[in-house]
């Protein structure tokens, strides 16, 4: 990779649109991959960003319905529920030597992607940000931060470093992490209890951590035990402390999906958690109860 990268963004929504716009503004060539209607809007109007830390700006991007040429990296920023359909836009021959960088919730997707693309080019990433697509090509970045952890067990370190440097220079502070398992489970340990309980009770985080504190604590402890068995972080005090620091009206993305009638990432989060618990013989009765209740109510 040179100083100027060619980056595809599969799914230019809240996260993908923000990253696409920031990379474009920093001088990189960006190709957004989406449906024809969205692609047409992006080609003519670019991506408009409203952001306190990064400013309000419009960035030009290219747009297409599928990847037609080599890129340095393809950022996968769709939700897990839309992943299979979205990947049809990026064939393995088209991606060739490019990095595939999934910003997906859960812990099972890297193995699935490595079965489909070059295993030594799949570089999972975790992003901490609140960013929403309010219309095609219009993104509101609501959090005062945007931080990325980039990893990839078999990916050559110089490839990771080059992409991390480009992302950091564009805006989001990006670190390369050596331990892929720990990186993914650190996100899962925080996300799963938060997503499952806010969605199950249809309540914001502030009420979950007060009215349902015992249930939250039990779910965090179960998740930490599963994470420990899988080689991830094992301290339940850390996610609990983070929950307590969040604004009380905070909602999870899964809860917002439920409110909007969209499919839930329940299998990628709750299902994956229970499968890991079963593999390692970890008891997770609270997790099983909450996931089961959500599965009966919602579409996986």
C-alpha positions in Angstrom: 0.0 0.0 0.0 1.2 3.5 -0.8 0.4 6.7 1.1 -2.9 7.1 -0.8 -5.1 4.0 -0.5 -8.0 2.7 -2.5 -10.7 1.6 0.0 -14.0 0.0 -0.7 -16.8 0.4 1.9 -19.5 -2.3 1.8 -22.6 -0.7 3.4 -22.1 3.0 3.7 -24.5 3.5 6.6 -23.8 5.1 10.0 -20.3 3.6 10.5 -19.4 2.9 6.9 -20.5 6.3 5.7 -18.5 8.1 8.4 -15.4 6.1 7.6 -15.8 6.6 3.9 -16.2 10.3 4.2 -13.3 10.7 6.6 -11.0 8.7 4.4 -12.1 10.6 1.3 -11.5 13.9 3.0 -8.0 12.7 3.9 -7.2 12.2 0.3 -7.8 8.5 -0.2 -9.9 7.0 -3.1 -13.1 5.6 -1.7 -15.6 3.3 -3.5 -18.9 2.8 -1.7 -20.7 -0.5 -2.5 -24.5 -0.5 -2.1 -27.8 -0.8 -3.9 -28.2 1.2 -7.1 -30.4 3.9 -5.6 -28.0 4.7 -2.8 -25.0 4.4 -5.2 -26.7 7.0 -7.5 -27.2 9.4 -4.6 -23.6 9.0 -3.3 -22.2 9.5 -6.8 -24.0 12.8 -7.3 -24.1 14.2 -3.7 -21.2 12.6 -1.9 -21.5 11.9 1.9 -22.5 14.7 4.2 -21.3 14.3 7.8 -22.4 16.2 10.9 -19.9 15.6 13.7 -18.7 17.6 16.7 -15.1 16.1 16.8 -14.6 16.0 13.0 -16.7 18.9 11.9 -19.6 19.2 9.4 -18.4 18.5 5.8 -19.3 16.8 2.5 -16.9 14.3 0.9 -17.0 13.0 -2.6 -17.0 9.3 -3.1 -17.3 6.8 -6.0 -20.1 4.3 -5.7 -21.1 1.1 -7.4 -23.2 -2.0 -6.8 -20.3 -4.4 -6.7 -16.5 -4.4 -6.5 -15.0 -4.3 -10.0 -11.3 -3.6 -9.4 -8.6 -4.3 -6.9 -8.5 -2.3 -3.7 -6.1 -2.0 -0.8 -8.9 -2.8 1.7 -12.7 -3.4 1.8 -14.4 -2.3 5.0 -17.4 -4.4 5.7 -19.8 -2.2 7.7 -23.2 -3.9 7.2 -25.1 -5.6 10.0 -24.7 -9.3 10.4 -28.3 -9.8 9.3 -27.5 -8.3 5.9 -24.0 -9.9 5.6 -24.7 -12.8 3.2 -26.6 -10.6 0.7 -23.9 -7.8 0.9 -21.0 -10.2 0.3 -22.4 -10.9 -3.1 -21.1 -7.4 -4.1 -17.5 -8.5 -3.2 -16.3 -11.7 -4.8 -13.1 -13.3 -3.8 -11.5 -12.9 -7.2 -12.4 -9.2 -7.3 -11.0 -8.6 -3.8 -7.8 -10.5 -4.8 -5.0 -9.3 -2.4 -7.0 -6.6 -0.7 -7.7 -6.7 3.0 -11.3 -7.6 4.1 -12.0 -5.6 7.3 -15.3 -6.7 8.9 -16.7 -4.2 11.5 -19.2 -6.8 12.7 -20.7 -7.7 16.1 -20.0 -11.1 17.4 -17.1 -13.5 17.3 -17.9 -16.1 14.7 -17.7 -14.1 11.5 -13.9 -14.2 11.0 -13.9 -17.9 10.5 -16.8 -17.7 8.1 -15.1 -15.0 6.1 -11.8 -16.9 6.0 -13.6 -19.8 4.4 -14.8 -17.5 1.7 -11.8 -15.1 1.1 -8.0 -15.4 1.6 -7.6 -16.3 5.3 -4.4 -14.1 5.6 -6.3 -11.1 4.3 -9.2 -11.1 6.8 -8.6 -8.4 9.4 -11.4 -8.0 11.9 -12.0 -4.6 13.4 -13.9 -3.3 16.4 -15.1 0.3 16.5 -16.4 2.4 19.4 -18.6 5.1 18.0 -22.2 6.3 17.8 -22.9 7.2 14.2 -26.3 7.0 12.4 -27.3 7.2 8.7 -30.3 9.6 8.8 -30.8 9.4 5.0 -28.8 8.0 2.0 -25.4 9.8 2.1 -26.2 11.7 5.3 -24.5 10.7 8.6 -24.8 12.1 12.1 -21.8 11.2 14.3 -23.2 11.6 17.8 -20.4 10.4 20.1 -17.4 12.6 21.1 -15.1 9.7 20.1 -14.4 7.2 17.3 -11.9 4.5 18.2 -10.9 1.4 16.2 -9.1 -1.8 17.2 -7.7 -3.6 14.1 -6.5 -7.1 14.3 -5.9 -10.3 12.2 -4.0 -13.3 13.4 -2.5 -14.2 10.0 -2.5 -10.8 8.3 1.0 -9.4 7.6 1.7 -6.7 10.2 2.8 -4.1 7.7 -0.6 -4.3 6.0 -2.4 -3.7 9.3 -0.1 -0.9 10.2 -0.6 0.9 6.9 -4.4 0.8 7.2 -4.3 1.8 10.9 -2.1 4.8 10.1 -4.5 5.9 7.3 -7.5 5.6 9.6 -5.9 7.5 12.4 -4.7 10.3 10.1 -8.3 10.5 8.8 -9.8 10.8 12.3 -10.6 7.6 14.3 -7.8 6.7 16.6 -6.8 3.2 15.4 -4.7 0.6 17.2 -3.4 -2.7 15.9 -4.0 -5.4 18.4 -1.9 -8.6 18.4 -4.5 -10.9 20.1 -7.6 -11.2 17.8 -9.5 -13.4 20.2 -9.1 -11.0 23.1 -10.0 -8.1 20.9 -13.3 -9.6 19.7 -14.3 -11.0 23.1 -13.6 -7.6 24.8 -16.3 -6.1 22.5 -18.6 -9.1 23.0 -18.2 -9.0 26.8 -19.5 -5.4 26.8 -22.0 -5.6 24.0 -23.9 -8.8 24.7 -25.3 -8.0 28.2 -26.1 -4.4 27.1 -27.8 -5.4 23.8 -29.7 -8.4 25.2 -31.2 -6.7 28.3 -32.0 -3.3 26.8 -33.9 -5.2 24.0 -35.5 -7.8 26.3 -36.9 -5.2 28.6 -37.4 -2.3 26.1 -35.6 0.0 28.5 -32.6 2.3 28.2 -29.4 1.5 29.9 -30.0 3.7 32.9 -33.1 1.7 33.9 -31.4 -1.6 33.2 -28.5 -0.8 35.6 -30.9 0.3 38.4 -34.2 -1.7 38.1 -32.5 -4.8 36.7 -29.1 -4.6 38.3 -29.0 -8.2 39.6 -29.9 -9.6 36.2 -27.4 -7.4 34.5 -24.7 -8.5 36.9 -25.5 -12.1 36.4 -25.4 -11.7 32.6 -22.1 -9.9 32.7 -20.6 -12.6 35.0 -21.8 -15.4 32.6 -20.4 -13.6 29.6 -17.1 -13.0 31.3 -16.9 -16.7 32.2 -17.5 -17.6 28.5 -15.0 -15.1 27.4 -12.4 -16.5 29.8 -13.0 -20.0 28.4 -12.5 -18.7 24.9 -9.3 -16.9 25.7 -10.7 -13.4 26.1 -10.9 -10.9 29.0 -12.4 -12.2 32.2 -13.1 -9.3 34.5 -16.8 -8.6 34.9 -16.1 -5.3 36.8 -14.9 -3.6 33.6 -18.1 -3.7 31.5 -20.2 -2.9 34.6 -18.1 0.2 35.2 -18.5 1.2 31.6 -22.3 0.8 31.8 -22.4 3.0 34.9 -20.5 5.8 33.1 -22.8 5.9 30.1 -25.7 8.5 29.9 -28.8 6.9 31.4 -30.9 7.3 28.1 -28.4 5.2 26.1 -30.0 2.5 23.9 -28.3 -0.4 22.2 -28.4 -0.8 18.4 -30.2 -4.0 18.9 -32.9 -2.2 20.9 -33.2 0.4 18.2 -33.6 -2.3 15.6 -36.3 -3.9 17.6 -38.1 -0.6 18.0 -37.9 0.0 14.2 -39.1 -3.6 13.4 -35.8 -4.5 11.8 -34.2 -8.0 12.1 -32.1 -8.4 15.2 -28.5 -9.5 15.4 -29.6 -12.0 18.0 -27.9 -15.0 16.5 -24.6 -13.2 16.0 -24.6 -12.0 19.6 -26.8 -14.2 21.9 -26.6 -17.3 19.7 -22.8 -17.1 19.4 -22.5 -16.6 23.2 -24.6 -19.7 23.9 -22.7 -21.8 21.3 -19.4 -20.8 22.9 -20.7 -21.7 26.4 -21.8 -25.1 25.2 -18.5 -25.8 23.5 -16.6 -25.0 26.7 -19.1 -26.4 29.2 -19.8 -23.0 30.8 -23.2 -22.7 32.6 -25.1 -19.7 31.3 -28.7 -20.0 32.5 -29.5 -16.2 32.5 -28.1 -15.8 29.0 -30.1 -18.8 27.8 -33.3 -17.5 29.3 -33.0 -13.9 27.9 -31.9 -15.1 24.4 -34.8 -17.7 24.4 -37.3 -15.0 25.3 -36.0 -12.7 22.6 -36.0 -15.5 20.0 -39.7 -16.3 20.7 -40.6 -12.6 20.3 -38.4 -11.5 17.4 -36.9 -12.5 14.1 -33.4 -13.8 14.2 
